């Protein structure tokens, strides 16, 4: 029960003086606190706190009383549960908690002449200040599971820049607030095949083309269960821009409130065979 006083050093007490007194009372007991002042001019800013009461004082005069019931202690917080174990990883898969973790796996794969495979734990949120680049004849697989992981561009960067024949596979990832000139979240130019499953793009923007993703002069493009929401582009393809690639297949893709000068939802031009199965467009 601390007493905090500020009385110009009267009786040896100085400003910001504080002391504590111990009491022993059972919860539920009714108490009356009697506060007295010797000079009859109140406590002049001093106060008493404790037993569930805060800042009690003698505003003026020589005495005030306060009745209250001693409160019960709040229940103890539940014990902290350990984080759930990671799902089984694909052999050779590296776990990444940051964009740099993805870059590190790509660099190791290049040094060892193999594909790069990354798992991001469900519920994780990775903030990007610059994109992750992959260039060369390899497959970069980045996936999560369950609720998925969020990749946040913070309206300052896109997330992946794929070129030089690198193929890309993405699964259970949520791209938010990506920004770039070409491809607000994903830009692939001269890449291999681009495949995505259960991937979403929200609030991503490109000053030129492909608010969510831009795939140009690359391999086949396959999207299963992808969604684009509130993505914008200054020129073509508010959701996605796919130009001069191999075959393009969209299974269950949805586009909502995506805008561009040409092709608010998607802009697909001069590719191989194009297949849309169960695609939906709303307010694009």
N, C-alpha and C positions, 0 to 999 in steps of 0.2 A: 504494500500500500504506500506508494511514494507520495511525499509532500514536496511540491515544487514552489519555491518562494522567490520573490524579487522585491525586497523592501528597503533598498538603499543601505544595506549593511546594519539595519537596526538589530540590536541584540547579537551582533557578531555575524548575522547572516548576510551574505553578499548576493548580488544579482546572479540569477541562474543557480542558486543554491538548491540542492535536492537531497533528500534523505529518505530512507525506507524503514518501516516498522513492520515486524512480523506479527501476524494474528493467526489464530487457529479457530475456524468456525466451520460448521457443517453446512453443506448445501441445503437450501430450503429454509434456513433459519431467518426469521425476521429481525432486522437490526434497525437501530436508530443512531445516526451519527450526529453528535452535537459539536458544532464548530463555534468557537468563541474568539473574540478579539478584545484585547486589553483596553485599547484606546477608544473603541466605539466608532471607528472610521472604516470598518471593513478590512478585508485582507489585502487590498491594494494589488490585485493581480496574482496573489498566491492561490494555490488550489490543492485539492486532495483527490487522489484517484485510487481505486482499488475495489476488490470484491465486485467487479462488474460495473462500477461507477466511474465516471470520467469527469474531471474538471470541476468538482464541487468546490464552492467558495462562499465566503461571507461577502456579499456584494456591498453591503453598508451596515452600519450599526455594530452591535457587539456580539450578536449570536444568531445563528441559523441552525435549523435541524433538518435532517433528511432521513426519511424512512425507506427501507428497501429490503428485499429478500436476497439472501446470498444465492447467486445462480449456480446451477450445476455446471461442472466442467464440460466443455464440448467433447463429443466422442473422439477417440483417437482415429486418425486417418487409417484407412485400410493399408495393409502392407503392400509395398511396391512389388508388383509382379515382374519377373524377369521378361525381357522382350521375347516374343515368340521365335522359335528356331526358324532359320531360313529353310525354304523348301529345298528338296534335292537339286543340286546343281548339275548342269550338263558337264561331263568330264572335260577338264581344261578350262572351265568357265571361271573368270575372275570377278570378284565382288567389288563394285565401285560405289562410293558414297559421295563423290565429287566429280565434276567434269575432268579434273586432272587425273582421277583414277581411270577414266576411260582412255585418256591420252596415254597413260603409262602402259596400259594393256596393248594399245596399238603399237607403241614403240617396241615392246617386247616381242610382239608377233612379227614385226618387220625384221628385227634382229635374228629371230629364230626361223624365219621363212615359213610362217604358218598363218592361219586365219586368226582373227581376234574375236574373242567371245566374252561379253560382259553381262553380268547380272546386277540389277539395281534393286535393293530390297523394297518390297511393297510398302507404301506409305512414305517413302523417302522423297525429299524435295531438293533438287539440285539447281542451284542458281548459276547462270552463265553470264560472264562478263565478256567472253569471246567464244567463238565456236570451236568445235572439235573437228579436226580435218583428217580425212583418210584419202590417201592417194597411192595407187599401185594395185597390182594384180592380187587382191585378197578379198575375203569376205569379212565385213564387220557386222557382228550380231550384237545388238543391245536390247535386252529384254527385262521385264519384271514379271510379276504374276499377281493373281488375286485382284486387289483393289488397284494395283498398278502404282507406278512412280511418276512424280511430276517433274518436268524439266522447264524451268522458268527463265525466260530470256530477259526479264526485268525491263522490257521495252528498250533494250540497249544492244541486243545481239541476237543473231539466229544461233541454232544449236549445232547443226552438222553441215559441213562443207565436204562433199564427196566428189572425187575426180580421179583421173588417171586409171580408169578401169576398176576401181574399188566397188564392190557390190555391198549393199546395205540391207540388213534385216532388222526391223523394229517390232517389238511386241509389248502390249500392255503399258504403254507410255502416254502421258498427257502433256502435250506441249502448250504452254501458256505464255502470252505476252512476248513472243519472239518478234524480232524486227531485223530486216535486212533490205538491201536493194533488190535482190533476187532471192525469193524464198524466205518468208518470215521466220520459219523454223528449220526447214531442210532445203539445201540447195545442192543439186547433183548436176554436174556438167562433165560430159565425157566419162560417165561412170559405167559400172556394170549394171546388173539387175537391181531394181529397187523393190523391196517387198515389205509390207506392213500388215500387222494383224492387231485388231483392237487398239488402235491408236487414235487419239483425239487431238485436235488443234483448236485452241480457243484464244481469241483476242490477238492473233498474230497478224503482222502487217508487213507488206513489201512496198517500197516506194515505186518500184517498177512492176514486176510480175510475180505471181505466185504468193499470195498472202500467207498461206500455210506451208506449201511446198512448191518448189520449182525443179522440174526434171527436164534436162535439155540434152539432146544427142547422146542418150545413154541406152541401156538395154531394155528389157521388159519391165513394165511397171505393174505391180499387183497389190491391190489394197483389199483387205477383208475386214469388214466391220469398222471402217474408218469414219470419223465424224469431223466436220469443219463447222465452227460456230463463231460468228462475229469476226471473221477474218477479212482483211481488205488488201487491195492492191491498187496502185496508182494507174496501172495500164490494164493488163490482162490477168484473168484468173484470180478472183478474190479468195477462193479456197485453195485451188491448185492450178498450176500451169504445167502442161505436159506437151512438149514440142519436139518433133523429129526423133522419136524413140522407137523401140520395138513394139511388141503387142502391149495393149493397156487393158487391164481387167479390174473392174470395181464390183465387189460383191457386198451389198448391204451398206454402201456408203451413204452418208447423209450430209447435206449442206444447209445451214440455217443462218440467215442474216449475214451472208457474205456479200461483199460489194466490190466492183471494179468497173472501169470504163467499158471493158469488153469481157463478157463471161463472168458474171458475179459469183456464181458457184464454182465453175471450172472452165478452163480454156484448153481444149485438146485439139491439136492440129498436126497433120502430116506425120502420123505414127503408123504402126502396123495395124493389125486388127484391134478394134476397140469394142469391149463388152461391158455393159452396165446391167447388173442383175439386182433388182430391189433397191436401186438408188432413189433418194428422195431429195427434193429441193424445196425450201421454204423461205420466203421473203428475201430471195436473192435477186 
